[in-house]
Amino acid sequence: MLSLKVSGMTCGGCINAVTRAIQTQDPAAIVQVDLATQIVTLQTSLSADEAGQLIADAGFPVSN
């Protein structure tokens, strides 16, 4: 399980965008987004770097 700090998420549309970004590369991934803490928790076969890059490419900055 991965946890990533993701900035800029404010609504359901953001949750959908982040989920789609991950599931395009890993359709079986389970994505949980907490808007209050800005934490995305993933159960995925992707590495943290791969997942972070996909989320960043969707327009949401990822920090450590």
N, C-alpha and C positions, 0 to 999 in steps of 0.2 A: 504494500500500500504506500502511495506517495502523498505527501501534503505539500502544496505549493502556495506561496503568498502571491496573490494576483490583485493588482490595482485596477481601479476604474469600473468595477462591476457594480451596477446600481439597480438592476431590475431583472425580471424574468427573461427578457430578451437577451440580456448579457449571459444569463445561465444557459440559455439555449445555444448561444453562439459558442461558448466555451465547450459545452457538451458535444456539439457537432464537430468542432475542431479536433477533439480527441477521437471521437467515434469514426471519423473518416479514415483514420489509420488503424484503429483497433475497435471494430464494431462491437465487440463483447465487453468493452470497458464499462465500468460502473463509475459514474462521475457524480460527486456530491459537492455542491457549492454553498458556502455560508456567506451571504452578503454582508452580514454584520461584522464578521472578522476578516473578510476578504481572503478566506482560505478555501482552496479547491483540493478535495481529497479524491484520489483516484485509485481504483483497482484496475490495473492495466498491464499489458506485456511491454509497454513502452518504457524507455528509460526516463529518468527525471529530465534530462537534457532534451530528449525528443519531445516529451509532453510540454515542457516549458516553451520550446520553440514553436510548437503548433499553437499554443495559447497566445504567445506574443504575436505570431503571424495573423491571428484573428483580431488583433488590436488591443490586447490587454497585457500591460507590462507585468512580467514575473520577476520577483526579487527573492533573494535568499533569506 
